[in-house]
């Protein structure tokens, strides 16, 4: 695993709704320029024994899962 420097870490707790969705806070959308049509990639894994979900902007070359 590569060493990664976290420049800024912000944490907010959100509950998952009945349809298994979460809402991305407006502050995050503004800060990271995420709009209604912005493609996002969701990654899941275990880091240092912790279950982690990472949501990042998808690059144009990232394919959608079918």
Helices and strands as residue ranges (DSSP letters): H 26-31, E 40-47, E 50-57
